[in-house]
Amino acid sequence: MTARTAFALGQARHHLGHTDQARALYDEALIGAGKRNAEQDQAAIHDRLGTLARETGDEPQAARHREAAATIRRRNGALS
């Protein structure tokens, strides 16, 4: 499965409330995006993982993902 497919499936599972499945798919997508050096994809995945962590009550993990996304965007000259 490609990283983008895993991301799209993760979004669908997340939307349906299947958080464990969504997290696993987002993690798979993040690994794939890393292998491709697709930093903007990585930032988007970190955003989703942060949202998922916040929704499930893991604010420290949510903050780590938000910071990872912001770091990637700053490194690439985008505003976060």
C-alpha positions in Angstrom: 0.0 0.0 0.0 1.3 3.5 -0.8 1.7 6.1 1.8 -1.0 8.2 0.3 -3.4 5.3 0.2 -2.7 4.6 3.8 -3.3 8.2 4.6 -6.6 8.3 2.8 -7.8 5.1 4.4 -6.7 6.4 7.8 -8.8 9.5 7.3 -11.8 7.4 6.5 -11.3 5.2 9.5 -10.8 8.3 11.7 -14.0 9.8 10.4 -15.8 6.6 11.3 -14.4 6.6 14.8 -12.1 3.7 14.4 -9.2 5.4 16.1 -6.8 2.4 16.5 -7.1 1.5 12.8 -6.7 5.2 11.8 -3.6 5.5 14.0 -2.0 2.4 12.4 -2.8 3.6 8.9 -1.4 7.1 9.7 1.7 5.5 11.1 2.1 3.4 8.0 1.6 6.5 5.8 4.2 8.5 7.9 6.8 5.7 7.3 6.1 5.7 3.6 6.3 9.5 3.3 9.6 9.4 5.2 11.0 6.9 2.7 10.0 9.2 -0.1 11.3 12.3 1.7 7.9 13.8 1.1 8.0 16.3 3.9 4.8 18.1 3.1 3.0 14.7 3.3 4.8 14.1 6.5 3.5 17.4 7.9 -0.1 16.6 6.9 0.2 13.2 8.5 1.6 14.6 11.7 -1.3 17.1 11.7 -3.8 14.2 11.6 -1.9 12.2 14.2 -2.0 15.2 16.4 -5.7 15.6 16.0 -6.3 12.0 16.7 -4.1 12.1 19.8 -6.0 15.2 21.1 -9.4 13.5 20.4 -8.3 10.5 22.4 -7.0 12.5 25.3 -3.3 12.2 24.7 -2.4 15.9 24.7 1.4 15.3 25.1 1.4 13.2 22.0 -0.8 15.7 20.2 1.7 18.4 21.0 4.6 16.4 19.7 2.9 15.8 16.4 1.9 19.5 16.1 5.5 20.5 16.7 6.8 18.0 14.2 4.4 19.3 11.6 5.4 22.9 12.4 9.1 22.1 12.2 8.7 20.5 8.8 6.8 23.5 7.5 9.4 26.0 8.9 12.2 24.0 7.4 10.4 24.3 4.0 9.7 28.0 4.3 6.0 27.7 5.0 4.1 29.4 7.8 2.7 27.1 10.4 
